[in-house]
Amino acid sequence: MAESKDYLEMTFKSINCFADDGKLDAEELGKIFDIAMRDGELDANERRVLNNIINRVRPEELDGPLLEKMDEIKNQFWE
């Protein structure tokens, strides 16, 4: 089976999200996560990209919905 390239699409999507208004919101993170889960699993590259995206969010940008989405992703898919 060929290696998934979804992580590249996730990276480009995140660049657009951050470039749009300089920050990431819960809906945007959800769309990026949906790209990762199209094939039903979160592979190492997708996990790495998600981790990098989440780590780019500054504390002052965090709001309730974004925190909830981050927690949902981490609790469900991180070992």
N, CA, C and O atoms as CSV, one atom per row, in Angstrom:
chain,resi,resn,atom,element,x,y,z
A,1,MET,N,N,0.840,-1.187,0.000
A,1,MET,CA,C,0.000,0.000,0.000
A,1,MET,C,C,0.882,1.247,0.000
A,1,MET,O,O,1.875,1.307,0.726
A,2,ALA,N,N,0.529,2.225,-0.799
A,2,ALA,CA,C,1.301,3.464,-0.908
A,2,ALA,C,C,1.118,4.316,0.349
A,2,ALA,O,O,0.064,4.302,0.986
A,3,GLU,N,N,2.164,5.049,0.681
A,3,GLU,CA,C,2.106,5.939,1.835
A,3,GLU,C,C,1.127,7.077,1.560
A,3,GLU,O,O,1.116,7.650,0.471
A,4,SER,N,N,0.315,7.392,2.551
A,4,SER,CA,C,-0.637,8.480,2.443
A,4,SER,C,C,0.103,9.814,2.367
A,4,SER,O,O,1.100,10.024,3.059
A,5,LYS,N,N,-0.386,10.686,1.543
A,5,LYS,CA,C,0.176,12.034,1.423
A,5,LYS,C,C,-0.762,13.070,2.053
A,5,LYS,O,O,-0.605,14.272,1.839
A,6,ASP,N,N,-1.738,12.591,2.831
A,6,ASP,CA,C,-2.683,13.501,3.471
A,6,ASP,C,C,-1.987,14.525,4.351
A,6,ASP,O,O,-2.465,15.650,4.497
A,7,TYR,N,N,-0.862,14.142,4.938
A,7,TYR,CA,C,-0.156,15.078,5.815
A,7,TYR,C,C,0.300,16.330,5.051
A,7,TYR,O,O,0.390,17.412,5.631
A,8,LEU,N,N,0.582,16.181,3.764
A,8,LEU,CA,C,0.954,17.350,2.955
A,8,LEU,C,C,-0.242,18.286,2.775
A,8,LEU,O,O,-0.113,19.506,2.884
A,9,GLU,N,N,-1.397,17.700,2.501
A,9,GLU,CA,C,-2.606,18.509,2.368
A,9,GLU,C,C,-2.937,19.198,3.692
A,9,GLU,O,O,-3.369,20.350,3.711
A,10,MET,N,N,-2.729,18.480,4.798
A,10,MET,CA,C,-2.971,19.058,6.120
A,10,MET,C,C,-2.056,20.259,6.350
A,10,MET,O,O,-2.488,21.285,6.875
A,11,THR,N,N,-0.810,20.128,5.961
A,11,THR,CA,C,0.163,21.206,6.134
A,11,THR,C,C,-0.261,22.437,5.337
A,11,THR,O,O,-0.260,23.550,5.864
A,12,PHE,N,N,-0.623,22.241,4.067
A,12,PHE,CA,C,-1.048,23.368,3.241
A,12,PHE,C,C,-2.320,24.009,3.783
A,12,PHE,O,O,-2.446,25.233,3.778
A,13,LYS,N,N,-3.255,23.200,4.246
A,13,LYS,CA,C,-4.501,23.715,4.826
A,13,LYS,C,C,-4.196,24.562,6.056
A,13,LYS,O,O,-4.784,25.629,6.233
A,14,SER,N,N,-3.284,24.097,6.905
A,14,SER,CA,C,-2.961,24.852,8.120
A,14,SER,C,C,-2.295,26.186,7.774
A,14,SER,O,O,-2.559,27.199,8.421
A,15,ILE,N,N,-1.442,26.184,6.767
A,15,ILE,CA,C,-0.807,27.432,6.333
A,15,ILE,C,C,-1.877,28.435,5.919
A,15,ILE,O,O,-1.808,29.610,6.281
A,16,ASN,N,N,-2.858,27.974,5.166
A,16,ASN,CA,C,-3.947,28.854,4.746
A,16,ASN,C,C,-4.762,29.353,5.933
A,16,ASN,O,O,-5.165,30.515,5.967
A,17,CYS,N,N,-5.005,28.477,6.908
A,17,CYS,CA,C,-5.779,28.862,8.090
A,17,CYS,C,C,-5.051,29.934,8.888
A,17,CYS,O,O,-5.650,30.939,9.272
A,18,PHE,N,N,-3.766,29.725,9.139
A,18,PHE,CA,C,-3.001,30.707,9.897
A,18,PHE,C,C,-2.815,31.997,9.100
A,18,PHE,O,O,-2.812,33.082,9.681
A,19,ALA,N,N,-2.661,31.898,7.801
A,19,ALA,CA,C,-2.451,33.085,6.973
A,19,ALA,C,C,-3.720,33.915,6.850
A,19,ALA,O,O,-3.651,35.135,6.703
A,20,ASP,N,N,-4.862,33.273,6.910
A,20,ASP,CA,C,-6.150,33.946,6.749
A,20,ASP,C,C,-6.318,35.069,7.771
A,20,ASP,O,O,-6.505,36.229,7.403
A,21,ASP,N,N,-6.252,34.719,9.055
A,21,ASP,CA,C,-6.422,35.726,10.099
A,21,ASP,C,C,-5.351,35.629,11.187
A,21,ASP,O,O,-5.456,36.266,12.235
A,22,GLY,N,N,-4.336,34.833,10.927
A,22,GLY,CA,C,-3.228,34.728,11.864
A,22,GLY,C,C,-3.422,33.752,12.997
A,22,GLY,O,O,-2.553,33.608,13.857
A,23,LYS,N,N,-4.563,33.077,13.005
A,23,LYS,CA,C,-4.809,32.125,14.083
A,23,LYS,C,C,-5.659,30.965,13.579
A,23,LYS,O,O,-6.197,30.985,12.472
A,24,LEU,N,N,-5.756,29.961,14.431
A,24,LEU,CA,C,-6.507,28.748,14.114
A,24,LEU,C,C,-7.736,28.701,15.000
A,24,LEU,O,O,-7.654,29.007,16.189
A,25,ASP,N,N,-8.882,28.320,14.434
A,25,ASP,CA,C,-10.067,28.141,15.275
A,25,ASP,C,C,-10.496,26.676,15.243
A,25,ASP,O,O,-9.934,25.869,14.503
A,26,ALA,N,N,-11.488,26.347,16.045
A,26,ALA,CA,C,-11.919,24.962,16.199
A,26,ALA,C,C,-12.413,24.365,14.885
A,26,ALA,O,O,-12.128,23.204,14.591
A,27,GLU,N,N,-13.136,25.128,14.105
A,27,GLU,CA,C,-13.648,24.631,12.827
A,27,GLU,C,C,-12.509,24.304,11.866
A,27,GLU,O,O,-12.533,23.280,11.183
A,28,GLU,N,N,-11.520,25.181,11.820
A,28,GLU,CA,C,-10.370,24.951,10.945
A,28,GLU,C,C,-9.589,23.713,11.384
A,28,GLU,O,O,-9.189,22.902,10.549
A,29,LEU,N,N,-9.373,23.569,12.691
A,29,LEU,CA,C,-8.682,22.388,13.195
A,29,LEU,C,C,-9.473,21.132,12.869
A,29,LEU,O,O,-8.894,20.105,12.518
A,30,GLY,N,N,-10.787,21.208,12.983
A,30,GLY,CA,C,-11.630,20.072,12.638
A,30,GLY,C,C,-11.495,19.663,11.181
A,30,GLY,O,O,-11.465,18.474,10.865
A,31,LYS,N,N,-11.415,20.637,10.303
A,31,LYS,CA,C,-11.254,20.338,8.875
A,31,LYS,C,C,-9.898,19.699,8.593
A,31,LYS,O,O,-9.792,18.784,7.777
A,32,ILE,N,N,-8.868,20.186,9.272
A,32,ILE,CA,C,-7.540,19.589,9.108
A,32,ILE,C,C,-7.548,18.157,9.621
A,32,ILE,O,O,-6.989,17.262,8.988
A,33,PHE,N,N,-8.178,17.944,10.759
A,33,PHE,CA,C,-8.271,16.604,11.332
A,33,PHE,C,C,-9.071,15.666,10.417
A,33,PHE,O,O,-8.730,14.491,10.282
A,34,ASP,N,N,-10.117,16.180,9.799
A,34,ASP,CA,C,-10.912,15.376,8.863
A,34,ASP,C,C,-10.060,14.872,7.699
A,34,ASP,O,O,-10.250,13.750,7.229
A,35,ILE,N,N,-9.132,15.692,7.238
A,35,ILE,CA,C,-8.223,15.256,6.172
A,35,ILE,C,C,-7.427,14.047,6.650
A,35,ILE,O,O,-7.281,13.060,5.930
A,36,ALA,N,N,-6.916,14.140,7.874
A,36,ALA,CA,C,-6.117,13.040,8.432
A,36,ALA,C,C,-6.924,11.756,8.547
A,36,ALA,O,O,-6.380,10.667,8.368
A,37,MET,N,N,-8.194,11.869,8.839
A,37,MET,CA,C,-9.017,10.686,9.118
A,37,MET,C,C,-9.763,10.150,7.907
A,37,MET,O,O,-10.568,9.229,8.047
A,38,ARG,N,N,-9.521,10.694,6.734
A,38,ARG,CA,C,-10.211,10.201,5.534
A,38,ARG,C,C,-10.024,8.711,5.327
A,38,ARG,O,O,-10.941,8.021,4.881
A,39,ASP,N,N,-8.838,8.212,5.651
A,39,ASP,CA,C,-8.575,6.789,5.453
A,39,ASP,C,C,-8.852,5.965,6.711
A,39,ASP,O,O,-8.579,4.765,6.745
A,40,GLY,N,N,-9.394,6.614,7.744
A,40,GLY,CA,C,-9.799,5.899,8.944
A,40,GLY,C,C,-8.718,5.706,9.990
A,40,GLY,O,O,-8.962,5.092,11.029
A,41,GLU,N,N,-7.518,6.228,9.727
A,41,GLU,CA,C,-6.466,6.096,10.727
A,41,GLU,C,C,-5.579,7.326,10.730
A,41,GLU,O,O,-5.498,8.070,9.753
A,42,LEU,N,N,-4.916,7.516,11.864
A,42,LEU,CA,C,-4.007,8.633,12.033
A,42,LEU,C,C,-2.596,8.076,12.010
A,42,LEU,O,O,-2.140,7.475,12.983
A,43,ASP,N,N,-1.900,8.280,10.885
A,43,ASP,CA,C,-0.549,7.712,10.778
A,43,ASP,C,C,0.475,8.649,11.416
A,43,ASP,O,O,0.128,9.739,11.871
A,44,ALA,N,N,1.719,8.226,11.449
A,44,ALA,CA,C,2.779,8.974,12.131
A,44,ALA,C,C,2.986,10.361,11.531
A,44,ALA,O,O,3.197,11.323,12.269
A,45,ASN,N,N,2.930,10.480,10.222
A,45,ASN,CA,C,3.102,11.792,9.581
A,45,ASN,C,C,1.942,12.724,9.916
A,45,ASN,O,O,2.150,13.903,10.206
A,46,GLU,N,N,0.734,12.198,9.875
A,46,GLU,CA,C,-0.438,13.009,10.207
A,46,GLU,C,C,-0.390,13.437,11.671
A,46,GLU,O,O,-0.710,14.581,11.994
A,47,ARG,N,N,-0.001,12.543,12.540
A,47,ARG,CA,C,0.124,12.838,13.966
A,47,ARG,C,C,1.175,13.946,14.177
A,47,ARG,O,O,0.953,14.876,14.953
A,48,ARG,N,N,2.298,13.839,13.491
A,48,ARG,CA,C,3.364,14.837,13.595
A,48,ARG,C,C,2.872,16.207,13.145
A,48,ARG,O,O,3.121,17.213,13.809
A,49,VAL,N,N,2.174,16.241,12.012
A,49,VAL,CA,C,1.666,17.510,11.490
A,49,VAL,C,C,0.631,18.109,12.446
A,49,VAL,O,O,0.663,19.308,12.723
A,50,LEU,N,N,-0.282,17.282,12.946
A,50,LEU,CA,C,-1.273,17.783,13.902
A,50,LEU,C,C,-0.594,18.344,15.145
A,50,LEU,O,O,-0.972,19.407,15.637
A,51,ASN,N,N,0.388,17.643,15.644
A,51,ASN,CA,C,1.110,18.104,16.824
A,51,ASN,C,C,1.787,19.448,16.549
A,51,ASN,O,O,1.746,20.344,17.392
A,52,ASN,N,N,2.400,19.591,15.391
A,52,ASN,CA,C,3.041,20.858,15.023
A,52,ASN,C,C,2.020,21.991,14.917
A,52,ASN,O,O,2.281,23.111,15.355
A,53,ILE,N,N,0.870,21.699,14.341
A,53,ILE,CA,C,-0.179,22.712,14.203
A,53,ILE,C,C,-0.663,23.152,15.575
A,53,ILE,O,O,-0.759,24.348,15.851
A,54,ILE,N,N,-0.965,22.196,16.425
A,54,ILE,CA,C,-1.468,22.514,17.762
A,54,ILE,C,C,-0.426,23.305,18.558
A,54,ILE,O,O,-0.778,24.219,19.304
A,55,ASN,N,N,0.838,22.960,18.404
A,55,ASN,CA,C,1.892,23.661,19.137
A,55,ASN,C,C,2.116,25.087,18.647
A,55,ASN,O,O,2.731,25.889,19.351
A,56,ARG,N,N,1.630,25.414,17.457
A,56,ARG,CA,C,1.763,26.782,16.931
A,56,ARG,C,C,0.718,27.738,17.497
A,56,ARG,O,O,0.861,28.956,17.380
A,57,VAL,N,N,-0.318,27.199,18.101
A,57,VAL,CA,C,-1.375,28.041,18.656
A,57,VAL,C,C,-0.847,28.730,19.911
A,57,VAL,O,O,-0.340,28.077,20.823
A,58,ARG,N,N,-0.971,30.050,19.944
A,58,ARG,CA,C,-0.514,30.820,21.105
A,58,ARG,C,C,-1.581,30.777,22.196
A,58,ARG,O,O,-2.773,30.704,21.896
A,59,PRO,N,N,-1.165,30.821,23.449
A,59,PRO,CA,C,-2.121,30.739,24.568
A,59,PRO,C,C,-3.256,31.754,24.482
A,59,PRO,O,O,-4.393,31.440,24.832
A,60,GLU,N,N,-2.961,32.955,24.025
A,60,GLU,CA,C,-4.013,33.977,23.957
A,60,GLU,C,C,-5.047,33.690,22.861
A,60,GLU,O,O,-6.105,34.320,22.833
A,61,GLU,N,N,-4.758,32.765,21.978
A,61,GLU,CA,C,-5.697,32.404,20.910
A,61,GLU,C,C,-6.670,31.310,21.338
A,61,GLU,O,O,-7.687,31.082,20.683
A,62,LEU,N,N,-6.353,30.647,22.424
A,62,LEU,CA,C,-7.179,29.523,22.857
A,62,LEU,C,C,-8.520,30.023,23.380
A,62,LEU,O,O,-8.588,30.933,24.206
A,63,ASP,N,N,-9.575,29.407,22.881
A,63,ASP,CA,C,-10.906,29.672,23.404
A,63,ASP,C,C,-11.561,28.328,23.702
A,63,ASP,O,O,-10.984,27.278,23.417
A,64,GLY,N,N,-12.739,28.355,24.262
A,64,GLY,CA,C,-13.420,27.126,24.658
A,64,GLY,C,C,-13.556,26.098,23.547
A,64,GLY,O,O,-13.144,24.952,23.725
A,65,PRO,N,N,-14.123,26.474,22.405
A,65,PRO,CA,C,-14.294,25.498,21.326
A,65,PRO,C,C,-12.980,24.904,20.814
A,65,PRO,O,O,-12.915,23.711,20.521
A,66,LEU,N,N,-11.935,25.728,20.705
A,66,LEU,CA,C,-10.653,25.224,20.218
A,66,LEU,C,C,-10.030,24.270,21.239
A,66,LEU,O,O,-9.502,23.221,20.869
A,67,LEU,N,N,-10.092,24.632,22.515
A,67,LEU,CA,C,-9.585,23.741,23.562
A,67,LEU,C,C,-10.318,22.401,23.550
A,67,LEU,O,O,-9.699,21.347,23.695
A,68,GLU,N,N,-11.631,22.448,23.377
A,68,GLU,CA,C,-12.431,21.218,23.324
A,68,GLU,C,C,-12.007,20.345,22.142
A,68,GLU,O,O,-11.863,19.131,22.287
A,69,LYS,N,N,-11.810,20.956,20.985
A,69,LYS,CA,C,-11.411,20.203,19.791
A,69,LYS,C,C,-10.033,19.595,19.985
A,69,LYS,O,O,-9.809,18.439,19.626
A,70,MET,N,N,-9.110,20.360,20.547
A,70,MET,CA,C,-7.769,19.837,20.803
A,70,MET,C,C,-7.827,18.655,21.769
A,70,MET,O,O,-7.186,17.629,21.543
A,71,ASP,N,N,-8.593,18.804,22.836
A,71,ASP,CA,C,-8.727,17.720,23.810
A,71,ASP,C,C,-9.357,16.489,23.187
A,71,ASP,O,O,-8.930,15.366,23.454
A,72,GLU,N,N,-10.374,16.694,22.357
A,72,GLU,CA,C,-11.039,15.576,21.675
A,72,GLU,C,C,-10.041,14.796,20.819
A,72,GLU,O,O,-10.007,13.566,20.859
A,73,ILE,N,N,-9.247,15.505,20.061
A,73,ILE,CA,C,-8.259,14.867,19.193
A,73,ILE,C,C,-7.210,14.136,20.028
A,73,ILE,O,O,-6.902,12.972,19.770
A,74,LYS,N,N,-6.671,14.819,21.020
A,74,LYS,CA,C,-5.629,14.204,21.845
A,74,LYS,C,C,-6.139,12.990,22.612
A,74,LYS,O,O,-5.470,11.957,22.656
A,75,ASN,N,N,-7.305,13.107,23.207
A,75,ASN,CA,C,-7.851,11.992,23.995
A,75,ASN,C,C,-8.224,10.788,23.147
A,75,ASN,O,O,-8.115,9.649,23.601
A,76,GLN,N,N,-8.649,11.027,21.955
A,76,GLN,CA,C,-9.131,9.956,21.102
A,76,GLN,C,C,-8.007,9.287,20.299
A,76,GLN,O,O,-8.084,8.094,20.005
A,77,PHE,N,N,-6.971,10.046,19.945
A,77,PHE,CA,C,-6.023,9.515,18.985
A,77,PHE,C,C,-4.562,9.522,19.396
A,77,PHE,O,O,-3.713,9.012,18.666
A,78,TRP,N,N,-4.262,10.081,20.528
A,78,TRP,CA,C,-2.885,10.029,21.017
A,78,TRP,C,C,-2.753,8.868,21.979
A,78,TRP,O,O,-3.634,8.626,22.805
A,79,GLU,N,N,-1.647,8.154,21.867
A,79,GLU,CA,C,-1.421,7.038,22.784
A,79,GLU,C,C,-1.017,7.533,24.133
A,79,GLU,O,O,-0.783,6.734,25.040
